[in-house]
């Protein structure tokens, strides 16, 4: 009887552990249609001061990641292309910081219109202007 309880407890612990392994973070649970990085060709000190943008059109998922604790933050401005209307801004600050937005989060303008959307991503530091800027336009048709 004691052995059966130990086996049952062990199986339950294994099931909990297995369940934990299956759960993915939001950034991993969504397939990105587009991935961009800050442009490291600017002379900002070193090539490891970077940011990453992942955009999934279905659900308008945006994941903005700062890779380094280097004093730089990664900023993303999202515009309606053509009109230039700023829809929203995200800012990730510090190594591993991920800021997210999506159509279902209930925040105004995170549900992007089905038109061309312009993403402007850059690095910034207190007292400095934008560096490493990249701009991409996507036809958000999902």
N, C-alpha and C positions, 0 to 999 in steps of 0.2 A: 504494500500500500504506500509506504514512504517513497519507494522508487517511482511509483506512478505519479505521485504529487510532484516530485522533482522533475520528471520528464514533462509533465503538464506545464509547470512553471517555466521550464527551459524553453518549451515550444512557444509559450506566450511571449517570453522575452525576445525570442527570435522573430516572432511575427511583428512585434513592435519595432524592433531594429530594422527588419526588412521594409516595413511601412515607412520608416524614416528615410531610408535610402531611396525610395521610389518618389517621394515628394520632391519636386523641383522648385527652385526659386522662380519668381515671376519672369526674370530675364531668360531663364532657361526653358520655361514652359511655352514660350512663344517663339515661333520661327521668324527671324528677321528677314524682311524682303530687301532691306537696304542697311548697310553698315558703313559708317565713315569714321575717320579719325582726324584729329586736328592736324594741320599741316606743319610738320616739323622742319620744313626747309627755312623757316624764319629763324633768325639768330636770337633765340631766347635763352641761351645758356647751355642746354644739352638736349639730346633727342628723347630723353625719357620723361619730359614734362608734357604728358599727353592726356587727351580725352577721347572718348568713343561714343558714338551715337548709333543706336540700333532702332530701326523703325519698321514696324509690321503694319501694313496697310489695313488688313482685316482687323478691326477693333481699334485702329489708330494708336497702337501701343508705341510709346517712345521711352527708351531707356538711355539716360545720359550718365556716363561714368567718368569719374576722375580717377586716374591711375596712380598719382603720386602725391605724397605729402611734401610738396615743394613750394608751398606758398601760392601757387597758381590755382585758380578755380576754372572749371569748364562751364561756359555759358552757352545756352541754346536759345535763339530767338526763332519762333515759328510764325511765318507770314503767309497770308493769302497772296500768291503770286499774281501779278497783274495790277491789283489794287494797292499792294504794299501794306495792307492792314496787318498790324501786329496782333496775332491771336493769343500768344502766351510766351512766357520766358521760363526756362528752368535753369538752375545753377547747382552744380555739384562741386563740393569743396572738400578736399582731403582724400588721401589714398583709399580707394575702395568705395567711396561715396557714390551711390546710385540714386538718381532722381527719376521718377517715372510719371507718366501721364497716359491716359487712355480714354476712349470714348465713353466707357461705362463708369468713370469715377465720379460723375456728378459735378465736375467743375466746368464752368463756362468755357467754351472754345476748345476744350480737349477733344470733343467730338468734331473732328475736322471735316469741312465740306468736301464733296467729291469733285474737286477741281485741282489745278496745279498748286502745290504747297511748296514754299521755299523754306529750307532749313539753313540757318546761319549759326555755325558753331565756332567758338574761339576760346582762347585762354586769356585770363586776366588776373592781375595781381594788384593789390592796393597801390595806387599811384602810377599805374601803367595803363596804357591803352590796350585794345585787343591785339593779340598776337596769335599766330598759327591759324588764322581764319580760313574756314572752308564754307562754301555755299553750294547747296544742291537743290534742284527743283525736281519734285516727284509728282506725277499725275496720280493723285490719290483716288483710284477708281474702285476700291473695295469697300 
